[in-house]
Amino acid sequence: MAEGWIKLHRKIIEHAFFQERRVFSRFEAWLYFILQANHADNKVLFGNEIIEVKRGSFITSKRKLCELFKWSNTKLDNFLNLLEFEKMIVQNSDTKKTALTLVNYDFYNNPNDTETDQERHENDTKTTQKRTNKNEKNDKNKQQNKYSVGAREATDLLKTRLKEKGITLARDWHLKSLPVAERLLQGVDLDDLKACIEWAIKDQYWSKQVDSMSTIERALPKYQLVKQHGNSQTERKPFIYYPGQEAAYKTPFQKKRANP
């Protein structure tokens, strides 16, 4: 819409202020004409006659206008003649009706501005949402940039692996995982952290547990043991009963205890 325009809805005619009984000024009368003009070609029923009314025109009667404006016939005729002299309207009257056409109607109602109120509202909403999303993205990038490249690499790797497994991540997942990754990198190097992530994703137990960097933090000690001993599962052997002896656990971390 051109600079200096305001949008004035036709329903303003229904407002109590407009409906107030009063003597119209010439400005109010001219505004009424603009609001009454058809925004598109149309056919209207006037009495027993169907009349084709072009865009920028409308059908009325001088009697109706005089009653609405609280004007005399002479005052109305003088006003219409003035508008016609100024090339603002073209009037065609007979004994039953008056057809008024606004010469520069496009100036008041741009035919290119065909967007409906609903479309305009939806477009405004989308524009606002885009701006909001852009601002949120910028804020998110600023927060992520506070962390080291290594922390971001490790977090991105875990995010990729979880998505490959079909796990849906919360919107704030990344920002919650970054500080954990940063903390882990204070004790291990980046390659070890990445290797731990890859191991946990494939491990029989941890693959069912991993959903965040906090889970990787819990899995890290086990990974370090596996890396050191080369065994991915902790061996557990059942109770063993010996004749004349107590039952005892037998694990890699416990020696069998027997009665003396």
C-alpha positions as CSV (number, residue, x, y, z in Angstrom):
1,M,0.0,0.0,0.0
2,A,1.3,3.4,-0.9
3,E,2.9,5.7,1.6
4,G,0.3,7.9,3.4
5,W,-2.6,5.4,3.1
6,I,-4.7,4.0,5.9
7,K,-7.1,1.1,5.6
8,L,-10.7,2.2,6.3
9,H,-13.2,-0.7,6.4
10,R,-16.7,-0.3,4.9
11,K,-18.2,-1.5,8.2
12,I,-17.3,1.9,9.7
13,I,-20.7,3.0,8.3
14,E,-22.3,0.6,10.8
15,H,-20.5,2.3,13.8
16,A,-22.7,4.2,16.3
17,F,-20.7,7.4,15.7
18,F,-21.4,7.2,12.0
19,Q,-25.0,6.4,12.6
20,E,-25.5,9.4,14.8
21,R,-28.2,11.7,13.5
22,R,-26.6,14.9,12.3
23,V,-26.1,17.3,9.4
24,F,-23.3,15.8,7.3
25,S,-20.4,18.0,6.2
26,R,-19.3,17.8,2.6
27,F,-16.3,15.8,3.7
28,E,-18.5,13.2,5.4
29,A,-20.7,13.0,2.3
30,W,-17.7,12.5,0.1
31,L,-16.4,9.8,2.4
32,Y,-19.8,8.1,2.3
33,F,-19.6,8.0,-1.5
34,I,-16.1,6.3,-1.4
35,L,-17.4,3.7,1.1
36,Q,-20.5,3.0,-0.9
37,A,-18.8,2.5,-4.3
38,N,-18.5,-1.1,-5.5
39,H,-15.0,-2.5,-5.3
40,A,-15.8,-4.8,-8.3
41,D,-18.3,-5.0,-11.1
42,N,-21.6,-6.3,-9.8
43,K,-25.4,-6.6,-10.5
44,V,-27.9,-5.1,-8.0
45,L,-31.6,-5.3,-7.7
46,F,-33.2,-1.8,-7.6
47,G,-36.9,-2.0,-7.4
48,N,-38.0,-4.4,-10.0
49,E,-34.9,-3.8,-12.1
50,I,-31.5,-5.6,-12.2
51,I,-28.8,-3.1,-12.9
52,E,-25.2,-3.8,-13.7
53,V,-23.0,-1.6,-11.6
54,K,-19.3,-1.1,-12.5
55,R,-16.4,-0.9,-10.1
56,G,-16.2,2.5,-8.5
57,S,-20.0,3.2,-9.0
58,F,-23.1,2.7,-6.9
59,I,-26.9,3.2,-7.2
60,T,-28.8,5.4,-4.8
61,S,-31.5,8.1,-4.9
62,K,-31.4,11.8,-4.1
63,R,-34.2,11.4,-1.6
64,K,-32.2,8.8,0.3
65,L,-29.1,11.0,0.3
66,C,-31.0,14.1,1.5
67,E,-32.5,12.1,4.4
68,L,-29.1,10.7,5.4
69,F,-27.1,13.9,5.0
70,K,-30.0,16.0,6.5
71,W,-29.6,18.3,3.4
72,S,-32.1,20.0,1.2
73,N,-32.5,19.0,-2.4
74,T,-30.8,22.2,-3.5
75,K,-27.8,21.6,-1.3
76,L,-27.4,18.1,-2.5
77,D,-27.7,19.1,-6.2
78,N,-25.1,21.9,-5.6
79,F,-22.7,19.3,-4.0
80,L,-23.1,16.8,-6.8
81,N,-22.6,19.4,-9.5
82,L,-19.5,20.7,-7.7
83,L,-18.0,17.1,-7.6
84,E,-18.8,16.7,-11.3
85,F,-17.3,20.0,-12.2
86,E,-14.1,19.0,-10.3
87,K,-14.1,15.8,-12.3
88,M,-14.5,13.7,-9.1
89,I,-17.8,12.0,-10.1
90,V,-20.0,11.3,-13.0
91,Q,-23.8,11.3,-12.2
92,N,-26.7,9.9,-14.1
93,S,-30.1,10.4,-12.7
94,D,-33.7,9.6,-13.6
95,T,-37.0,9.8,-11.7
96,K,-36.2,6.7,-9.6
97,K,-32.5,6.5,-9.1
98,T,-29.2,8.2,-9.3
99,A,-26.0,6.4,-10.5
100,L,-22.8,7.9,-9.2
101,T,-19.4,6.9,-10.5
102,L,-16.2,8.0,-8.8
103,V,-13.7,9.1,-11.5
104,N,-10.5,8.4,-9.5
105,Y,-11.8,5.5,-7.5
106,D,-8.5,3.6,-8.0
107,F,-6.8,6.3,-6.1
108,Y,-8.9,5.4,-3.0
109,N,-9.1,1.7,-3.6
110,N,-6.0,0.3,-5.4
111,P,-7.1,-2.7,-7.7
112,N,-3.7,-4.3,-7.2
113,D,-4.3,-4.4,-3.4
114,T,-6.5,-7.4,-3.7
115,E,-5.2,-9.2,-0.6
116,T,-8.0,-10.0,1.8
117,D,-7.9,-9.2,5.4
118,Q,-7.5,-12.9,6.3
119,E,-4.6,-13.3,3.8
120,R,-3.0,-10.1,5.1
121,H,-3.3,-11.4,8.7
122,E,-1.8,-14.7,7.8
123,N,1.0,-13.1,5.9
124,D,1.7,-10.7,8.8
125,T,1.7,-13.7,11.2
126,K,4.1,-15.6,9.0
127,T,6.4,-12.6,8.8
128,T,6.3,-12.1,12.5
129,Q,7.0,-15.9,13.0
130,K,10.0,-15.7,10.6
131,R,11.4,-12.8,12.5
132,T,10.9,-14.6,15.8
133,N,12.5,-17.8,14.5
134,K,15.4,-15.7,13.0
135,N,16.0,-14.0,16.4
136,E,15.8,-17.3,18.2
137,K,18.3,-18.8,15.8
138,N,20.7,-15.9,16.3
139,D,20.3,-16.2,20.1
140,K,20.9,-19.9,19.8
141,N,24.1,-19.4,17.7
142,K,25.4,-16.8,20.2
143,Q,24.9,-19.3,23.1
144,Q,26.6,-22.1,21.1
145,N,29.6,-20.0,20.3
146,K,30.4,-19.7,24.0
147,Y,31.6,-23.3,23.9
148,S,34.7,-24.8,22.3
149,V,34.9,-26.2,18.8
150,G,35.5,-29.6,20.4
151,A,32.4,-29.5,22.5
152,R,30.3,-28.5,19.5
153,E,31.9,-31.3,17.4
154,A,31.2,-34.0,20.0
155,T,27.6,-32.7,20.5
156,D,27.0,-32.6,16.8
157,L,28.2,-36.2,16.4
158,L,25.9,-37.5,19.2
159,K,23.0,-35.6,17.7
160,T,23.7,-37.1,14.3
161,R,23.9,-40.7,15.7
162,L,20.7,-40.3,17.7
163,K,18.8,-39.0,14.7
164,E,20.0,-41.9,12.7
165,K,18.4,-44.1,15.3
166,G,15.1,-42.2,14.9
167,I,15.2,-40.5,18.3
168,T,13.4,-37.2,18.5
169,L,15.3,-34.5,20.3
170,A,13.9,-31.6,22.3
171,R,14.4,-28.1,20.9
172,D,16.8,-27.3,23.8
173,W,18.7,-30.6,23.5
174,H,21.7,-29.0,21.9
175,L,22.1,-26.3,24.4
176,K,21.8,-28.7,27.3
177,S,24.3,-31.1,25.9
178,L,27.0,-28.5,25.1
179,P,28.0,-27.7,28.7
180,V,28.2,-31.4,29.5
181,A,30.5,-32.0,26.5
182,E,32.6,-29.0,27.6
183,R,33.0,-30.5,31.1
184,L,33.9,-33.9,29.8
185,L,36.6,-32.5,27.6
186,Q,38.4,-31.2,30.7
187,G,39.2,-34.8,31.5
188,V,39.4,-36.5,28.2
189,D,40.5,-35.5,24.7
190,L,38.1,-35.0,21.8
191,D,39.0,-38.2,20.1
192,D,38.3,-40.3,23.2
193,L,35.0,-38.5,23.7
194,K,34.0,-39.2,20.1
195,A,35.1,-42.8,20.4
196,C,33.0,-43.1,23.6
197,I,29.9,-41.8,21.8
198,E,30.4,-44.3,18.9
199,W,30.9,-47.2,21.4
200,A,27.9,-46.3,23.5
201,I,25.6,-46.1,20.4
202,K,26.6,-49.7,19.5
203,D,27.0,-51.2,23.0
204,Q,24.3,-53.8,23.8
205,Y,23.4,-52.0,27.1
206,W,24.2,-48.4,26.5
207,S,22.6,-48.2,23.1
208,K,19.3,-48.5,24.8
209,Q,20.2,-45.8,27.4
210,V,21.9,-43.1,25.3
211,D,19.7,-40.0,24.6
212,S,21.9,-37.1,25.7
213,M,25.4,-36.1,26.5
214,S,24.6,-36.7,30.2
215,T,24.1,-40.4,29.4
216,I,27.5,-40.3,27.7
217,E,29.0,-38.9,30.8
218,R,27.7,-41.9,32.8
219,A,28.9,-44.3,30.1
220,L,32.4,-42.9,30.0
221,P,33.9,-44.8,33.0
222,K,32.6,-48.1,31.5
223,Y,34.1,-47.2,28.1
224,Q,37.4,-46.4,29.7
225,L,37.4,-49.9,31.3
226,V,36.5,-51.5,28.0
227,K,39.3,-49.6,26.3
228,Q,41.8,-50.6,28.9
229,H,40.8,-54.3,29.2
230,G,39.3,-54.9,25.8
231,N,36.1,-56.4,27.1
232,S,32.7,-54.8,26.5
233,Q,30.7,-56.8,28.9
234,T,31.3,-57.4,32.6
235,E,31.5,-61.1,33.2
236,R,29.2,-62.5,35.9
237,K,29.3,-66.1,36.8
238,P,26.5,-67.8,38.9
239,F,26.7,-69.2,42.3
240,I,29.0,-72.3,42.5
241,Y,28.4,-74.9,45.1
242,Y,31.2,-77.2,46.2
243,P,30.7,-80.2,48.4
244,G,31.4,-79.2,52.0
245,Q,32.1,-75.6,51.0
246,E,30.1,-72.4,51.1
247,A,28.6,-71.0,47.9
248,A,30.6,-68.1,46.5
249,Y,30.4,-65.5,43.8
250,K,33.0,-65.9,41.1
251,T,33.6,-62.7,39.1
252,P,36.7,-61.2,37.5
253,F,36.8,-58.8,40.5
254,Q,36.2,-61.3,43.3
255,K,38.2,-64.4,44.3
256,K,36.3,-67.5,45.3
257,R,35.9,-67.7,49.0
258,A,35.9,-71.2,50.5
259,N,35.6,-72.6,54.0
260,P,38.9,-73.3,55.7
